[in-house]
Amino acid sequence: MLRFVVSPLVALLAATLLATPARAQSQHLDAPPPITATNSAQAPQTSDADPQARLDIRQGVVRARAFLGLHDYRNARAEVAIILASHPDEVGALRTRASIEEATGRWRQAAVDWARVATLTADPAAAARRDALVRAHPSYAGLTGFFEGSSGADEMSGVRLTFARRPLDAPEWTAALEHRSAHADQATRLDGSIGPIETSRRKLDVEVADTLVAGRVGLRLVATDDTLGAGASFRRLRPWGFVEASAMYHDPYWPYAAALASDATSDHVDFGADVTRGRWSVRGRIGVATYAVDGEDDVARSTRGALAMEYAFGDRTAPAPWRLTLALDREAFFAVKRRPGPGGAPFAPIDVADRFILSAGTAKTFGDPDRRHSTIAFGYRRDTENDTQGPYGFILTETPIGSNVRLGLRAEYSDVATRGVSTQPYGFAEIYLRRTF
């Protein structure tokens, strides 16, 4: 399926990566600017000569800001909508709506409102806010090379081209084209025989997303050499974090060489939430999945869930304090089909194993996120289902090359394998080049 589109798409992405003009560079986004005496005096502004009309607009803006302060975004948005319907250039309402859109994740709409405020008032703070939003959500082209697995025993490597477009006046979209190769010394093939595996596959992954009033909605299409999958996701920001849900049909499932060789896929539904309060952050996820190999559906099923807790300690004013982490990750398989293999002995066409992994560790980011920076994490893991345990470590480092190109390296090592049925130490490494525009 992909052989007819791989060559022209590689050429397009490579040309974009090398020739696209630079416009902006990613940076972290601060909180929305507070309403100060200066900009409050500028708003609301209206050309109405009727004092009652000016009073009504001012009171509407005050009510909208009160609702915004209470995280009642629905009523806050309704108040400014009434004002802007008859006074589209009302600065106070535009400022308030921009803050509402930021708080609910609608960054593109917020950027448009801040730009309009800057045009109407020549306020440099509004212009800076618009620029910061655009820089925090850049379009980019990237090239990544990666390796993962247990060296020699079961390993994969490949290359990935990625292109992301995030315009202000249309939904954002991302396309990634990947070529992945795998090698295993000994693995179970689809006919039940055991032996070495050498294989490779290609994958094209395209996602289109837009942030509506209700939340962020994403649609995804995935094509491999022989399969086609699709899915959808939804995320809604809340004052305390977010909730999300996703569903996927025929999502490529390639955690080890035998799964890649059999073009394994997964159909899954997942629900998650993230809650942040002060120094504490808690993330949770639950889901169900069914698995398929080589066009044969429902060869295994699983339930899965994860819970992670994080506590930031040290200097409260530090932009990136030390963090303590505790994570639980559980997947239990059932209804695993078996086939008669060579000699009549039954075997499972997909290698799966129950896992219950506990991880405890710490993490810290050093440097300026807008310039050169590094993140390190280390700790200890234990898989109680498979009776394996040991340390893990992670590092991510990124440095700018010029004004709009960044070079990054990410690596991880763990004595406890987190995939397939392997119990050998697991490693992952990638190096990437990303150009924003």
Secondary structure, 3 states (H helix, E strand, C coil): CHHHCHHHHHHHHHHHHHHCCCCCCCCCCCCCCCCCHHHHHHCCCCCCCCHHHHHHHHHHHHHHHHHHHCCCHHHHHHHHHHHHHHCCCCHHHHHHHHHHHHHCCCHHHHHHHHHHHHHHHCCHHHHHHHHHHHHHCCCEEEEEEEEEEECCCEEEEEEEEEEEECCCCCCEEEEEEEEEEEEEEEEECCCCCEEEEEEEEEEEEEEEEEECCCCEEEEEEEEECCCEEEEEEEEEEECCEEEEEEEEEEEECCCCHHHHHCCCEEEEEEEEEEEEECCEEEEEEEEEEEEEECCEEEEEEEEEEEEEEEEEECCCCCCCCEEEEEEEEEEEEECCCCEECHHHCEECCCCCCCEEEEEEEEEEEEECCCCCEEEEEEEEEEECCCCEEEEEEEEEEEEEECCCEEEEEEEEEECCCCCCCCCCCEEEEEEEEEEEC
